[in-house]
Amino acid sequence: MPSKVYICNLALGRIGKPVIRSFDDSSAQAGYCRTFWDHLRDEVLAAHAWGFAEKSVALADLGNPPPDWGYRYQLPVDCLRAIEVIPATRGMPPAPWKRIAAPDGASANVLTDQDQAWLRYTARIENPNAYTTEFAEAFAWRLAAEMALPLTKDKGLHQWAHEQYRVAMSKAEATDANQAQADAPADASWIQARS
């Protein structure tokens, strides 16, 4: 199972830098791992609808929606990427929705016309033990790309690590997409009538 140290050491090894023993080391490498970890983890999580990071929750109705929407809901605090407002009836298309800033400017809301709405979203997953191998691989390349410049001053290495990140993300997204089975679309009524 991947850990923060394991993922950071993958990244450091890829740019030819010494590994760390602890995330809290006093080394420059550990310092950069701490600096970039949270931001880049959230970036890579938000870049795809990862199955291991998917959640579905009933949204809290806040009332007072704008005139062109039926409902205003509180976005979950761990939401990095809203995927869909789940339709009230299985097999129906997802409800239209929009993510906006909350009136306080410190959080976010979801506007929709769906009563008692549920949201499917990509959550902030802080425990690396939950990461798939493919996600950890892509995340390590993203860390390597970010740490390459401050630790090596090598722009070519930085660009190469970014390219490796893109390749790893493509593979990880493809593998993740094969971890579920979607509902088969129902035949249209005119097709069913022909049977």
Secondary structure as GFF3:
##gff-version 3
##sequence-region A 1 195
A	DSSP	alpha_helix	4	14	.	.	.	ID=ss1
A	DSSP	alpha_helix	28	46	.	.	.	ID=ss2
A	DSSP	three_ten_helix	51	53	.	.	.	ID=ss3
A	DSSP	beta_strand	54	58	.	.	.	ID=ss4
A	DSSP	beta_strand	60	61	.	.	.	ID=ss5
A	DSSP	beta_strand	71	74	.	.	.	ID=ss6
A	DSSP	beta_strand	79	86	.	.	.	ID=ss7
A	DSSP	beta_strand	97	101	.	.	.	ID=ss8
A	DSSP	beta_strand	108	112	.	.	.	ID=ss9
A	DSSP	beta_strand	118	123	.	.	.	ID=ss10
A	DSSP	three_ten_helix	128	130	.	.	.	ID=ss11
A	DSSP	alpha_helix	133	152	.	.	.	ID=ss12
A	DSSP	alpha_helix	155	177	.	.	.	ID=ss13
A	DSSP	alpha_helix	189	194	.	.	.	ID=ss14
###
